[in-house]
Amino acid sequence: MYEFSRRAFLKGLGKVTAAMGMGVTLGAGCEKQEPQGPGGEKSQTASQLFDPSAIKERYAKAKAASEGRGKYIMALSCGSENGQCETFLKAAAMGAKEFGIETDLIRAATLNVNVLEGDTNDDVAWILDKTVLEDCALICAVPCYHVRANSLFYAITERCNELIDNDSDVWHNVRVGAVIGVGGSGYDAWASLTNISTEIFMQHTRKIVDQVNFAFCGLREWNLWMQQGQPLTSNTHQQRVTDMGQELSRTAWGPQPTYSEWYKMAIERAKELGRNVARAMNMPIEQAEYKGEKSAVECPVCHCNIVMVPESLPYLYCPICAVRGTINDNWQVVWNMEDAKKSRLSEFGMRHHGSWLQKDSERRRREGGDEVEALKKSIHSASKAKIISPI
């Protein structure tokens, strides 16, 4: 008789839903017997992953894997197998191939990815070795299901902390990269945080030379890459898609391409992204420039177009790179270029952050750490919150 295995069911379900950006990713990789990586090697334990000597060994293996290959691109797809992310990555690979650059593609949704940072019996270390440690360019393609990058991407990239304190050579931005965001509708800023959340991972190790967000609404007003050289007929702040009917949204801002026309344009844009990465790989890193679309408020480091106002205008801040800026009398952003030389996610920023956290931890211990721990225990003991579980 067939026996239902909840563990096996969740493991399979987790792999599917991880690519869909849903929250049951925890089921992926729950089996712990003889965990193996994609190449058949056994996965490492948490203590092995965070051991400095183990990190050195991983770094050495990654460098060895890169030697003798020539220049190549590592493409990380966080969408479904043969889905839109993979399609655009393969188009980018075609563009790069025109310059003799080969591309390796990682299908993260088909691999074993755990959500919990300490649960390391999966393939995440292998993915990070290929994308962070190897001497190659990197293109990440990430789907958007709810405003930002999907959970599979986060489950992978938030584990890169295992590399931060162990080998600072990883954080030298002497390699190039690009980002492809794949948003569903994308209108009214529904996909506005996709590339931005992906940049947090990319900025550690790559100088970004291109990024694009493919919003499937197909509207020029919400696909920045479609606007270049084509002035908008009106501004999106005057009327939201949310406030008009489906058909009106297709004509309110002038003629729009059909879906097939839009898709062909998107494929060509993805190819150009691959070409831009390949071109940048063939020049000194100091000469590599950002070739993506421009925006009025783009950060000089990550080139994202969202700013944060910490207190009040005219002062603002890049939420990714911590580069400060001000708005001048002409409503233009004047960025602090000294900040840009030492952005938050650069080697300087990461070293400072690690040192600051260590010192602040010591401060908290001095300033009543034992008292705080006792207070926490009393709260857990006295609280009447009922812990529930599906099991």
Buried (B, 14 or more C-beta within 10 A) or exposed (E): EEEEEEEEEBBEBBBBBBBBBBEBBBBBBBBEEEBBBBEEEEBBBEEBBBBEEBBEEBBEEBEEBBEEEEBBBBBBBBBBBEBBBBBBBBBBBBBBBEBEBEBBBBBBBBBBBBBEEEBBBBBBBBBBBBBBBBBBBBBBBBBBBEEBBBBBBBBBBEBBEBBBBBBEEBBEBEBBBBBBBBBBBBBBBBBBBBBBBBBBBBBBBBBBBBBBBBBBBBBBBBBBBBBEEEEEEEEBEEBEBEEEEEEEBBEBBEEBBEEEEBBEBBBEBBBBBBBBBBBBBEEEEEEBEBBBBEBEBBBBBBBBBBBEEEEEEEEBBBBBBBBBBEBEEEEEBEBBEEBBEBBBBBBEBBBEEEEEEEEEEEEEEEEEEEEEEEEEEEEEEEEEEEEEEEE
